[in-house]
């Protein structure tokens, strides 16, 4: 799955934040196990992906 606009949508404590894809090079902010990753195309459907899937997609 690709990000169409190079942004990640991260849901933290009920609030959606927007992060540039390049910020994945510094993954320290992803280490909180309570963070869920939202792809823009699926934010409206409420689909969430755990950070481990992000690591598999972008850090393999």
Secondary structure, DSSP 8 states (H G I E B T S, - for coil): ---TTSEEEEEETTEEEEEEGGGGGSGGGG--TT-EEE-HHHHTTT--EEHHHHHHHH--
